[in-house]
Amino acid sequence: MMTVRLAKEIVVRVPNHIGVLAQISKLIADKGYNLEALSGSREGMAAVIRMVTEDNLRVSDALREKGFYPVEEDVIAVELPHKPGMLRRVAEDLARADVDIEHMYATAVGDRSLIVFSSSNNERALVALRS
């Protein structure tokens, strides 16, 4: 079974220095919060860390206390079985609905996967994936 929901991700843009992910992940762990999904990339001289947590509000507050500037952005979260062909199904449904994926990341634990993405039209994406 697949569940689809509108969610929020925390986005933190920081100078791309060795250890910045260690610093951010330690901060989140020390506060006792779990990461549900995480993506990291480099854009020029900056690192962009995107995450979905169990409590985005408190994690964002903790990041601000340490001098980071988190922002929340709308994303779609898709929970589905961790088996071959499931990403294909999501991608095909979005293509049929003429929805462009702007960024995507995923994680899997055991028999479940979580796909997080932002698109050109999140509302249309929700409808396409729920039908």
ZADO-662539 format. One record per atom (N, C-alpha, C, O): z, y, x; residue in three letters; atom name; residue number from 1. Coordinates in steps of 0.1 Angstrom, whole numbers. Layout:
! residues N
Z, Y, X, ALA, CA, NUM
...
This chain:
! residues 131
0, -12, 8, MET, N, 1
0, 0, 0, MET, CA, 1
0, 13, 9, MET, C, 1
7, 13, 19, MET, O, 1
-7, 23, 4, MET, N, 2
-8, 35, 12, MET, CA, 2
-2, 46, 4, MET, C, 2
-4, 47, -8, MET, O, 2
7, 54, 11, THR, N, 3
13, 66, 4, THR, CA, 3
8, 78, 11, THR, C, 3
7, 79, 24, THR, O, 3
5, 89, 4, VAL, N, 4
-1, 101, 9, VAL, CA, 4
7, 112, 4, VAL, C, 4
10, 113, -8, VAL, O, 4
11, 122, 13, ARG, N, 5
19, 133, 9, ARG, CA, 5
16, 145, 17, ARG, C, 5
11, 144, 29, ARG, O, 5
18, 157, 11, LEU, N, 6
17, 169, 19, LEU, CA, 6
30, 171, 27, LEU, C, 6
40, 168, 22, LEU, O, 6
28, 174, 39, ALA, N, 7
40, 175, 48, ALA, CA, 7
39, 188, 57, ALA, C, 7
29, 195, 56, ALA, O, 7
48, 190, 65, LYS, N, 8
48, 201, 75, LYS, CA, 8
50, 195, 89, LYS, C, 8
57, 185, 91, LYS, O, 8
43, 201, 98, GLU, N, 9
45, 197, 112, GLU, CA, 9
51, 210, 119, GLU, C, 9
48, 221, 115, GLU, O, 9
58, 207, 130, ILE, N, 10
63, 218, 138, ILE, CA, 10
53, 219, 150, ILE, C, 10
50, 209, 156, ILE, O, 10
49, 231, 153, VAL, N, 11
39, 233, 164, VAL, CA, 11
46, 243, 174, VAL, C, 11
51, 254, 170, VAL, O, 11
47, 238, 186, VAL, N, 12
53, 246, 197, VAL, CA, 12
43, 248, 208, VAL, C, 12
38, 238, 214, VAL, O, 12
39, 260, 211, ARG, N, 13
30, 263, 222, ARG, CA, 13
39, 269, 233, ARG, C, 13
46, 279, 232, ARG, O, 13
37, 263, 245, VAL, N, 14
45, 267, 257, VAL, CA, 14
36, 266, 269, VAL, C, 14
26, 260, 269, VAL, O, 14
41, 273, 280, PRO, N, 15
34, 272, 292, PRO, CA, 15
34, 257, 296, PRO, C, 15
44, 250, 295, PRO, O, 15
22, 252, 302, ASN, N, 16
21, 238, 305, ASN, CA, 16
28, 236, 319, ASN, C, 16
21, 237, 329, ASN, O, 16
41, 233, 318, HIS, N, 17
48, 230, 330, HIS, CA, 17
54, 216, 330, HIS, C, 17
57, 211, 319, HIS, O, 17
55, 209, 341, ILE, N, 18
61, 196, 342, ILE, CA, 18
75, 197, 337, ILE, C, 18
83, 206, 341, ILE, O, 18
78, 188, 328, GLY, N, 19
92, 187, 323, GLY, CA, 19
94, 194, 309, GLY, C, 19
105, 192, 303, GLY, O, 19
85, 201, 304, VAL, N, 20
87, 208, 292, VAL, CA, 20
89, 198, 280, VAL, C, 20
97, 201, 271, VAL, O, 20
81, 188, 280, LEU, N, 21
83, 178, 269, LEU, CA, 21
97, 171, 270, LEU, C, 21
103, 168, 260, LEU, O, 21
101, 168, 283, ALA, N, 22
114, 163, 285, ALA, CA, 22
125, 172, 280, ALA, C, 22
135, 168, 273, ALA, O, 22
123, 185, 282, GLN, N, 23
133, 195, 277, GLN, CA, 23
134, 195, 262, GLN, C, 23
144, 195, 256, GLN, O, 23
122, 196, 256, ILE, N, 24
121, 196, 241, ILE, CA, 24
127, 183, 235, ILE, C, 24
134, 184, 225, ILE, O, 24
123, 172, 240, SER, N, 25
127, 159, 234, SER, CA, 25
142, 157, 236, SER, C, 25
149, 151, 228, SER, O, 25
148, 162, 248, LYS, N, 26
162, 161, 250, LYS, CA, 26
170, 170, 239, LYS, C, 26
180, 166, 234, LYS, O, 26
164, 182, 237, LEU, N, 27
171, 191, 227, LEU, CA, 27
171, 184, 214, LEU, C, 27
181, 185, 207, LEU, O, 27
160, 178, 209, ILE, N, 28
160, 171, 196, ILE, CA, 28
169, 159, 196, ILE, C, 28
176, 158, 186, ILE, O, 28
169, 151, 206, ALA, N, 29
178, 140, 207, ALA, CA, 29
192, 144, 207, ALA, C, 29
201, 138, 200, ALA, O, 29
196, 154, 215, ASP, N, 30
210, 158, 216, ASP, CA, 30
215, 163, 202, ASP, C, 30
227, 162, 199, ASP, O, 30
206, 169, 194, LYS, N, 31
210, 173, 180, LYS, CA, 31
210, 161, 170, LYS, C, 31
215, 163, 159, LYS, O, 31
205, 150, 175, GLY, N, 32
206, 138, 166, GLY, CA, 32
195, 136, 156, GLY, C, 32
196, 129, 146, GLY, O, 32
183, 142, 159, TYR, N, 33
172, 141, 149, TYR, CA, 33
162, 132, 155, TYR, C, 33
160, 131, 167, TYR, O, 33
155, 125, 146, ASN, N, 34
144, 116, 149, ASN, CA, 34
131, 122, 148, ASN, C, 34
128, 131, 139, ASN, O, 34
122, 119, 157, LEU, N, 35
108, 122, 156, LEU, CA, 35
101, 112, 148, LEU, C, 35
102, 100, 151, LEU, O, 35
93, 116, 138, GLU, N, 36
85, 106, 130, GLU, CA, 36
71, 104, 136, GLU, C, 36
66, 94, 136, GLU, O, 36
66, 115, 142, ALA, N, 37
53, 115, 149, ALA, CA, 37
52, 126, 159, ALA, C, 37
59, 137, 156, ALA, O, 37
45, 125, 169, LEU, N, 38
44, 135, 180, LEU, CA, 38
30, 135, 186, LEU, C, 38
24, 124, 188, LEU, O, 38
25, 147, 189, SER, N, 39
12, 148, 196, SER, CA, 39
14, 159, 207, SER, C, 39
21, 169, 204, SER, O, 39
9, 157, 218, GLY, N, 40
9, 167, 228, GLY, CA, 40
-5, 169, 235, GLY, C, 40
-12, 159, 237, GLY, O, 40
-9, 181, 237, SER, N, 41
-22, 183, 243, SER, CA, 41
-21, 196, 252, SER, C, 41
-12, 204, 250, SER, O, 41
-31, 198, 260, ARG, N, 42
-32, 210, 268, ARG, CA, 42
-44, 218, 263, ARG, C, 42
-55, 213, 261, ARG, O, 42
-41, 231, 261, GLU, N, 43
-52, 241, 258, GLU, CA, 43
-51, 252, 268, GLU, C, 43
-43, 261, 267, GLU, O, 43
-60, 251, 278, GLY, N, 44
-60, 261, 289, GLY, CA, 44
-47, 259, 297, GLY, C, 44
-45, 248, 302, GLY, O, 44
-40, 269, 298, MET, N, 45
-27, 269, 306, MET, CA, 45
-15, 266, 297, MET, C, 45
-4, 266, 302, MET, O, 45
-17, 263, 284, ALA, N, 46
-6, 261, 275, ALA, CA, 46
-6, 246, 271, ALA, C, 46
-16, 239, 271, ALA, O, 46
6, 242, 268, ALA, N, 47
8, 229, 262, ALA, CA, 47
11, 231, 247, ALA, C, 47
18, 240, 243, ALA, O, 47
5, 223, 238, VAL, N, 48
7, 224, 224, VAL, CA, 48
13, 211, 220, VAL, C, 48
8, 200, 221, VAL, O, 48
26, 212, 214, ILE, N, 49
33, 200, 210, ILE, CA, 49
34, 201, 195, ILE, C, 49
39, 211, 189, ILE, O, 49
29, 191, 188, ARG, N, 50
30, 190, 173, ARG, CA, 50
39, 178, 170, ARG, C, 50
38, 167, 176, ARG, O, 50
48, 180, 160, MET, N, 51
57, 170, 156, MET, CA, 51
61, 170, 142, MET, C, 51
61, 181, 136, MET, O, 51
63, 159, 136, VAL, N, 52
69, 157, 123, VAL, CA, 52
83, 151, 126, VAL, C, 52
84, 141, 132, VAL, O, 52
93, 157, 120, THR, N, 53
107, 152, 122, THR, CA, 53
113, 149, 109, THR, C, 53
108, 152, 98, THR, O, 53
125, 143, 110, GLU, N, 54
133, 141, 97, GLU, CA, 54
139, 153, 91, GLU, C, 54
143, 153, 80, GLU, O, 54
140, 164, 99, ASP, N, 55
145, 177, 94, ASP, CA, 55
139, 188, 102, ASP, C, 55
145, 194, 111, ASP, O, 55
127, 192, 98, ASN, N, 56
120, 203, 105, ASN, CA, 56
127, 216, 106, ASN, C, 56
127, 223, 116, ASN, O, 56
134, 219, 95, LEU, N, 57
142, 232, 95, LEU, CA, 57
152, 233, 106, LEU, C, 57
152, 242, 114, LEU, O, 57
160, 222, 107, ARG, N, 58
171, 222, 117, ARG, CA, 58
165, 221, 131, ARG, C, 58
170, 227, 141, ARG, O, 58
154, 213, 133, VAL, N, 59
148, 211, 146, VAL, CA, 59
142, 225, 150, VAL, C, 59
143, 229, 162, VAL, O, 59
135, 232, 141, SER, N, 60
130, 245, 144, SER, CA, 60
141, 255, 148, SER, C, 60
139, 262, 158, SER, O, 60
152, 255, 141, ASP, N, 61
163, 263, 144, ASP, CA, 61
168, 260, 158, ASP, C, 61
171, 269, 166, ASP, O, 61
169, 247, 162, ALA, N, 62
174, 243, 175, ALA, CA, 62
164, 248, 186, ALA, C, 62
169, 252, 196, ALA, O, 62
152, 247, 183, LEU, N, 63
142, 251, 193, LEU, CA, 63
142, 266, 195, LEU, C, 63
141, 271, 206, LEU, O, 63
144, 274, 184, ARG, N, 64
145, 288, 185, ARG, CA, 64
157, 292, 193, ARG, C, 64
157, 301, 202, ARG, O, 64
168, 285, 191, GLU, N, 65
181, 288, 199, GLU, CA, 65
179, 287, 214, GLU, C, 65
185, 293, 222, GLU, O, 65
169, 278, 218, LYS, N, 66
166, 276, 232, LYS, CA, 66
154, 284, 237, LYS, C, 66
149, 282, 248, LYS, O, 66
150, 294, 229, GLY, N, 67
139, 303, 233, GLY, CA, 67
125, 298, 230, GLY, C, 67
116, 305, 235, GLY, O, 67
123, 288, 223, PHE, N, 68
110, 284, 219, PHE, CA, 68
106, 291, 206, PHE, C, 68
114, 296, 199, PHE, O, 68
93, 291, 203, TYR, N, 69
88, 298, 191, TYR, CA, 69
80, 288, 182, TYR, C, 69
68, 288, 182, TYR, O, 69
87, 279, 175, PRO, N, 70
81, 270, 167, PRO, CA, 70
75, 276, 154, PRO, C, 70
80, 286, 149, PRO, O, 70
64, 271, 149, VAL, N, 71
58, 274, 136, VAL, CA, 71
56, 262, 129, VAL, C, 71
53, 251, 134, VAL, O, 71
56, 263, 116, GLU, N, 72
53, 251, 107, GLU, CA, 72
39, 253, 101, GLU, C, 72
35, 264, 97, GLU, O, 72
32, 242, 101, GLU, N, 73
19, 241, 96, GLU, CA, 73
18, 230, 86, GLU, C, 73
24, 220, 87, GLU, O, 73
9, 232, 76, ASP, N, 74
7, 221, 66, ASP, CA, 74
-1, 210, 72, ASP, C, 74
-11, 212, 79, ASP, O, 74
3, 198, 69, VAL, N, 75
-5, 186, 73, VAL, CA, 75
-4, 176, 61, VAL, C, 75
3, 177, 51, VAL, O, 75
-12, 166, 62, ILE, N, 76
-12, 154, 53, ILE, CA, 76
-5, 143, 61, ILE, C, 76
-9, 140, 73, ILE, O, 76
4, 136, 55, ALA, N, 77
10, 124, 61, ALA, CA, 77
6, 112, 53, ALA, C, 77
8, 111, 41, ALA, O, 77
1, 102, 60, VAL, N, 78
-4, 90, 53, VAL, CA, 78
3, 78, 59, VAL, C, 78
2, 75, 71, VAL, O, 78
11, 71, 51, GLU, N, 79
18, 59, 55, GLU, CA, 79
10, 47, 50, GLU, C, 79
7, 47, 38, GLU, O, 79
7, 38, 59, LEU, N, 80
-1, 27, 55, LEU, CA, 80
2, 14, 63, LEU, C, 80
8, 16, 74, LEU, O, 80
-3, 3, 59, PRO, N, 81
-1, -9, 67, PRO, CA, 81
-7, -8, 81, PRO, C, 81
-18, -2, 82, PRO, O, 81
-1, -13, 91, HIS, N, 82
-6, -13, 105, HIS, CA, 82
-15, -26, 106, HIS, C, 82
-11, -36, 111, HIS, O, 82
-28, -24, 102, LYS, N, 83
-37, -35, 104, LYS, CA, 83
-51, -30, 106, LYS, C, 83
-54, -18, 102, LYS, O, 83
-60, -38, 111, PRO, N, 84
-74, -33, 114, PRO, CA, 84
-80, -28, 101, PRO, C, 84
-79, -33, 90, PRO, O, 84
-88, -17, 103, GLY, N, 85
-96, -11, 92, GLY, CA, 85
-89, 0, 84, GLY, C, 85
-96, 6, 76, GLY, O, 85
-76, 2, 86, MET, N, 86
-69, 12, 78, MET, CA, 86
-74, 26, 81, MET, C, 86
-76, 35, 72, MET, O, 86
-75, 29, 94, LEU, N, 87
-80, 43, 98, LEU, CA, 87
-94, 45, 93, LEU, C, 87
-97, 56, 88, LEU, O, 87
-102, 35, 94, ARG, N, 88
-116, 35, 89, ARG, CA, 88
-116, 39, 74, ARG, C, 88
-124, 48, 70, ARG, O, 88
-107, 33, 66, ARG, N, 89
-106, 36, 52, ARG, CA, 89
-103, 51, 50, ARG, C, 89
-109, 58, 42, ARG, O, 89
-93, 56, 57, VAL, N, 90
-89, 70, 56, VAL, CA, 90
-101, 79, 60, VAL, C, 90
-104, 89, 53, VAL, O, 90
-107, 77, 71, ALA, N, 91
-118, 85, 76, ALA, CA, 91
-130, 85, 67, ALA, C, 91
-136, 95, 64, ALA, O, 91
-133, 73, 61, GLU, N, 92
-144, 72, 52, GLU, CA, 92
-141, 80, 39, GLU, C, 92
-150, 87, 34, GLU, O, 92
-129, 79, 34, ASP, N, 93
-125, 86, 22, ASP, CA, 93
-126, 101, 24, ASP, C, 93
-131, 109, 15, ASP, O, 93
-122, 106, 35, LEU, N, 94
-123, 120, 38, LEU, CA, 94
-137, 125, 40, LEU, C, 94
-141, 136, 36, LEU, O, 94
-145, 117, 47, ALA, N, 95
-159, 120, 48, ALA, CA, 95
-167, 121, 35, ALA, C, 95
-174, 130, 33, ALA, O, 95
-164, 111, 26, ARG, N, 96
-170, 112, 13, ARG, CA, 96
-166, 124, 5, ARG, C, 96
-174, 129, -3, ARG, O, 96
-154, 129, 7, ALA, N, 97
-149, 141, 0, ALA, CA, 97
-153, 154, 8, ALA, C, 97
-149, 165, 4, ALA, O, 97
-161, 153, 18, ASP, N, 98
-166, 164, 26, ASP, CA, 98
-154, 172, 32, ASP, C, 98
-154, 184, 32, ASP, O, 98
-144, 165, 37, VAL, N, 99
-132, 171, 44, VAL, CA, 99
-133, 169, 59, VAL, C, 99
-135, 158, 64, VAL, O, 99
-133, 180, 66, ASP, N, 100
-133, 180, 80, ASP, CA, 100
-119, 178, 86, ASP, C, 100
-110, 186, 82, ASP, O, 100
-117, 169, 95, ILE, N, 101
-104, 167, 102, ILE, CA, 101
-103, 177, 113, ILE, C, 101
-112, 177, 122, ILE, O, 101
-93, 185, 113, GLU, N, 102
-91, 195, 124, GLU, CA, 102
-83, 190, 135, GLU, C, 102
-86, 192, 147, GLU, O, 102
-72, 182, 133, HIS, N, 103
-65, 175, 143, HIS, CA, 103
-58, 163, 136, HIS, C, 103
-55, 163, 124, HIS, O, 103
-56, 153, 144, MET, N, 104
-50, 140, 139, MET, CA, 104
-42, 134, 150, MET, C, 104
-45, 134, 162, MET, O, 104
-31, 128, 146, TYR, N, 105
-23, 119, 155, TYR, CA, 105
-17, 108, 147, TYR, C, 105
-15, 109, 134, TYR, O, 105
-12, 97, 153, ALA, N, 106
-7, 86, 146, ALA, CA, 106
4, 79, 154, ALA, C, 106
4, 80, 166, ALA, O, 106
12, 71, 147, THR, N, 107
22, 63, 153, THR, CA, 107
23, 50, 145, THR, C, 107
20, 50, 133, THR, O, 107
28, 40, 151, ALA, N, 108
30, 27, 144, ALA, CA, 108
43, 20, 149, ALA, C, 108
46, 21, 160, ALA, O, 108
50, 15, 139, VAL, N, 109
62, 7, 142, VAL, CA, 109
61, -6, 133, VAL, C, 109
60, -5, 121, VAL, O, 109
61, -17, 140, GLY, N, 110
61, -30, 132, GLY, CA, 110
48, -31, 124, GLY, C, 110
37, -29, 129, GLY, O, 110
50, -33, 111, ASP, N, 111
38, -34, 102, ASP, CA, 111
34, -22, 95, ASP, C, 111
25, -22, 86, ASP, O, 111
39, -10, 99, ARG, N, 112
36, 3, 92, ARG, CA, 112
31, 13, 102, ARG, C, 112
35, 13, 114, ARG, O, 112
21, 21, 97, SER, N, 113
16, 32, 105, SER, CA, 113
18, 45, 98, SER, C, 113
19, 45, 86, SER, O, 113
18, 56, 106, LEU, N, 114
19, 69, 100, LEU, CA, 114
7, 77, 107, LEU, C, 114
7, 79, 119, LEU, O, 114
-2, 82, 99, ILE, N, 115
-12, 91, 103, ILE, CA, 115
-9, 105, 98, ILE, C, 115
-6, 107, 87, ILE, O, 115
-10, 115, 107, VAL, N, 116
-7, 129, 104, VAL, CA, 116
-20, 137, 108, VAL, C, 116
-25, 135, 119, VAL, O, 116
-25, 145, 98, PHE, N, 117
-36, 153, 101, PHE, CA, 117
-37, 166, 93, PHE, C, 117
-30, 167, 83, PHE, O, 117
-44, 175, 99, SER, N, 118
-47, 188, 92, SER, CA, 118
-62, 188, 90, SER, C, 118
-70, 182, 98, SER, O, 118
-66, 194, 79, SER, N, 119
-81, 193, 76, SER, CA, 119
-86, 207, 71, SER, C, 119
-78, 216, 69, SER, O, 119
-98, 207, 68, SER, N, 120
-105, 219, 63, SER, CA, 120
-100, 222, 49, SER, C, 120
-101, 234, 44, SER, O, 120
-95, 212, 42, ASN, N, 121
-91, 214, 28, ASN, CA, 121
-81, 203, 25, ASN, C, 121
-84, 192, 20, ASN, O, 121
-68, 206, 27, ASN, N, 122
-57, 196, 26, ASN, CA, 122
-56, 191, 11, ASN, C, 122
-53, 180, 9, ASN, O, 122
-58, 200, 2, GLU, N, 123
-57, 196, -13, GLU, CA, 123
-68, 186, -16, GLU, C, 123
-65, 176, -23, GLU, O, 123
-80, 189, -12, ARG, N, 124
-91, 179, -14, ARG, CA, 124
-88, 166, -7, ARG, C, 124
-91, 155, -13, ARG, O, 124
-82, 167, 5, ALA, N, 125
-79, 154, 12, ALA, CA, 125
-69, 146, 4, ALA, C, 125
-70, 134, 4, ALA, O, 125
-59, 153, -1, LEU, N, 126
-49, 146, -9, LEU, CA, 126
-55, 138, -21, LEU, C, 126
-52, 127, -23, LEU, O, 126
-64, 145, -28, VAL, N, 127
-70, 139, -40, VAL, CA, 127
-79, 127, -35, VAL, C, 127
-79, 117, -41, VAL, O, 127
-87, 129, -24, ALA, N, 128
-96, 119, -20, ALA, CA, 128
-88, 106, -16, ALA, C, 128
-92, 95, -18, ALA, O, 128
-76, 108, -9, LEU, N, 129
-69, 97, -4, LEU, CA, 129
-60, 90, -15, LEU, C, 129
-57, 78, -14, LEU, O, 129
-57, 97, -25, ARG, N, 130
-49, 92, -36, ARG, CA, 130
-58, 85, -47, ARG, C, 130
-53, 77, -55, ARG, O, 130
-71, 86, -46, SER, N, 131
-80, 80, -57, SER, CA, 131
-84, 66, -53, SER, C, 131
-91, 60, -60, SER, O, 131
